[in-house]
Amino acid sequence: MQTGVMLEERPAHINADNVASEEELRDRALARSIAIVSLRRLGTIRLALAKFLDKGLPKKAPALEWILVTGAAQILFMDTPDHAAVDLAVHACKQDRATAPFAPLANAVLRNVARQKSELLAAPEPFADTPKWLAVRWQKNYGLEKAVAIAAINAREPALDLSVRSDASDWAARLDGIVLPNGSVRLRSHTPVSALEGYQSGAWWVQDVAASLPARLLNVHPGESVADLCAAPGGKTIQLALAGAQVVALDKSAERMKRLASNLERIGVSAQARIGDALNFSGGPFDAILLDAPCTATGTIRRHPDAAWTKRAGHIAALAAIQAKMLDRAAALLKPGGKLVYCTCSLEPEEGEMQIEQFLRRTPGMRRAPVSAAEIGGLEECISELGEVRTLPCHLPHAESRLAGMDGFFMSRLERQA
């Protein structure tokens, strides 16, 4: 199916602030769910629609594609009754002067999708929902089998992971979850986060199992000075503060730092929260530094499916250049004998393994401090020969498909020689 419509480079996020009623809150939650499913299964949906659009999409009504996509998403992958999804799409067409003439087309196409639902989903293409450039890269870097496994799990709804202050088994029992190898709790529940037991009391915070590992790798001790660069929304800062460190949490986004401050207050820990760019940060020197660098986020596509369609191959080099500068700055802020953990939620080697190789070549006095499997819950398959951590979305299998997987991360622990 031909399309001239590009997705905007912004997260698939529906703002739930200033909601007037519970009904409006439910409507916004539904809208967000439809948007996420539409993006997660966008390739499959486009292939399905193309079967009933012999002449392609009209160029004069670009919004028609997204009306059809969201309608098909509800029919193929959600519990919405078929007739309701079709009626909603037709109604949406009629609300726009450009798309109104195509309301009968939308009705016909989506009714065909509903009638042939079983056939359309019978033989899924392994990389249908993965942009071609990413599918090619993943096959090259991880092999066909793992690339297919990554694409497959990215197409599934993820579970919610929690980092708990104490007694993971108890919280797993209370919240209908399981305890993961690293001590995180993974929930079966679809209950809104703020309605879960323990939220208001600060007993836990939301954090993917992979995202919980970098702060642990620093192994900080009470009283040590730690800088958490690119800290928002604060999960790693919380971990470091609970370990007794004196944490400076830095992020250049004032809006995201509001979330960090709110999370710290709810959990009941403190840190020096500063708004600023890590490249210009002049604090320290520090005993330990955590650099969770900005990246293409291709390891989090399962949770943030918009990342698959808003990123391009050209973004990798641009972000890698920023990461290199941040690494250099972080190293300059480190005390002799200090530790630095660099991490990204990217599956691309240029933002991970290759970044560290280049950094060590240009930075005398810095060396790897290899990570052991025991430090990450015994996940041996995630440890490289150099002692670096590479988690893939298809790692951490489970018999219940929704309880399987984790975010894709790269982590390297470095130290400045004393």
C-alpha positions, -999 to 999 in steps of 0.1 A, spaced: 0 0 0 14 34 -10 15 60 16 29 95 17 22 100 54 51 100 78 48 95 116 59 125 137 90 120 158 72 121 192 62 93 216 28 76 213 15 93 245 -20 105 253 -20 132 280 -43 122 308 -40 154 327 -69 177 334 -94 149 328 -130 160 336 -145 127 344 -139 90 348 -156 85 314 -132 108 297 -103 90 314 -115 57 301 -119 72 266 -84 85 266 -70 52 279 -88 34 250 -75 59 225 -40 53 238 -44 15 235 -57 19 200 -27 41 190 -2 17 206 -17 -14 189 -19 4 156 18 12 158 29 -22 172 12 -40 143 14 -13 117 32 -35 90 6 -63 93 -22 -38 92 -9 -21 61 -5 -55 43 -41 -64 52 -55 -30 40 -36 -32 8 -55 -63 -2 -87 -42 -4 -72 -10 -19 -64 -19 -55 -59 18 -64 -40 26 -32 -49 56 -10 -61 89 -23 -34 116 -20 -59 143 -12 -70 127 21 -38 117 40 -58 112 72 -77 83 56 -48 59 61 -48 64 99 -86 61 101 -83 28 83 -52 17 103 -69 23 137 -101 7 125 -82 -24 113 -62 -25 146 -94 -28 166 -108 -55 143 -77 -76 140 -60 -73 174 -85 -58 200 -117 -69 216 -137 -41 199 -168 -55 181 -162 -54 144 -194 -33 137 -183 -8 163 -148 -4 148 -163 1 113 -189 26 125 -163 46 144 -141 48 113 -169 59 91 -179 85 116 -143 98 118 -142 101 80 -174 122 80 -159 146 105 -132 158 80 -140 175 48 -111 158 30 -120 123 41 -158 126 41 -161 115 4 -142 83 13 -165 72 41 -181 45 18 -146 33 9 -136 30 46 -168 11 53 -162 -14 25 -125 -19 33 -130 -25 70 -160 -48 65 -138 -69 42 -110 -69 69 -136 -81 94 -149 -108 71 -114 -121 62 -98 -117 96 -88 -153 100 -72 -155 66 -54 -122 70 -38 -135 103 -32 -171 92 3 -169 79 21 -138 94 53 -126 79 81 -127 105 93 -91 99 60 -76 88 59 -52 118 96 -44 116 109 -16 93 131 -32 67 163 -14 77 160 -27 112 152 -63 101 183 -62 79 205 -49 108 192 -73 134 198 -103 110 233 -91 104 242 -84 140 223 -112 158 216 -139 131 183 -148 115 169 -169 144 174 -142 171 162 -114 147 129 -134 141 126 -139 179 131 -102 185 105 -92 159 80 -118 173 81 -106 208 80 -69 198 46 -77 183 32 -88 217 19 -67 245 45 -64 273 39 -70 310 46 -44 337 78 -48 357 83 -33 392 114 -27 413 104 -33 449 120 -19 480 118 -53 498 102 -87 498 97 -93 461 79 -126 468 53 -110 490 46 -82 464 44 -108 436 17 -127 456 -2 -95 464 -2 -82 429 -6 -114 409 29 -115 395 61 -135 394 96 -128 407 122 -124 380 158 -136 384 171 -102 393 144 -97 420 120 -76 399 83 -84 400 64 -89 367 27 -85 368 -1 -103 350 -25 -76 359 -38 -48 336 -48 -26 365 -38 10 362 -5 16 380 -18 42 404 -46 19 415 -22 -10 425 -16 -17 462 17 -2 473 18 27 448 8 54 472 30 41 500 61 40 477 67 3 481 78 -1 444 83 18 412 78 9 375 110 -2 359 117 -28 332 139 -57 344 167 -47 320 165 -10 331 170 -20 367 204 -36 360 228 -6 352 224 10 387 231 -23 404 263 -27 384 277 4 400 276 -14 434 276 19 453 282 21 490 266 44 516 280 79 515 296 76 480 290 105 456 272 94 424 261 113 393 231 99 374 233 116 341 202 117 319 184 106 351 146 112 344 122 97 351 142 86 381 141 48 385 179 45 386 182 75 408 159 58 433 180 27 433 212 46 439 196 67 467 182 36 484 217 22 484 228 52 505 246 71 479 247 109 477 231 113 443 232 142 418 204 135 393 208 155 361 186 158 331 181 186 305 143 181 303 125 203 329 92 184 323 108 150 328 126 163 360 91 170 374 84 133 371 116 125 387 109 148 416 74 133 420 88 97 419 114 105 445 88 121 468 65 91 465 93 66 472 106 87 501 142 92 490 162 123 482 187 134 455 201 167 442 179 172 411 195 195 386 183 206 351 211 207 327 230 191 298 255 164 307 279 177 281 282 210 301 280 195 336 309 206 358 302 188 391 323 162 408 346 145 409 324 115 417 330 80 431 306 66 405 287 78 374 258 63 356 254 74 320 221 62 304 228 80 271 202 91 246 199 66 218 176 52 191 157 32 217 154 2 193 155 -21 224 123 -7 237 101 -10 206 78 -35 224 69 -9 250 72 21 227 63 9 192 65 44 177 103 41 180 103 16 151 86 40 127 101 74 138 138 64 137 159 60 106 193 45 100 208 79 98 199 87 134 224 61 146 256 80 136 242 113 149 233 98 183 266 79 185 285 111 181 266 126 211 271 95 232 309 97 225 310 132 238 290 123 269 313 94 276 343 117 275 326 142 298 315 115 322 351 101 324 364 135 331 341 138 362 353 105 377 377 101 407 407 78 404 394 43 411 359 54 403 333 34 384 314 44 353 284 24 339 275 34 303 242 20 290 217 25 262 184 9 254 195 4 218 201 -29 199 226 -12 175 263 -20 182 273 15 172 256 27 203 270 -1 225 299 -24 219 315 -2 192 311 29 213 330 14 242 358 1 219 363 35 205 362 52 239 388 29 254 411 35 225 411 72 230 410 73 268 441 62 286 435 52 322 401 38 317 394 0 314 366 -24 316 354 -38 349 338 -71 337 303 -80 349 295 -115 361 263 -133 355 257 -135 393 253 -97 393 224 -98 369 204 -127 383 224 -154 367 214 -144 331 246 -159 315 233 -155 280 234 -117 285 271 -115 293 297 -111 265 332 -125 265 344 -90 275 321 -89 305 297 -65 290 259 -69 292 237 -72 261 200 -80 268 177 -88 239 139 -85 238 137 -122 233 157 -130 264 140 -142 296 115 -168 281 84 -178 299 56 -203 292 31 -174 293 40 -153 263 30 -121 280 54 -128 309 84 -134 286 110 -110 273 128 -78 285 139 -45 270 170 -46 248 199 -29 266 237 -26 263 257 -20 295 294 -17 301 311 -11 335 343 9 333 368 21 359 394 48 362 427 33 372 439 46 405 
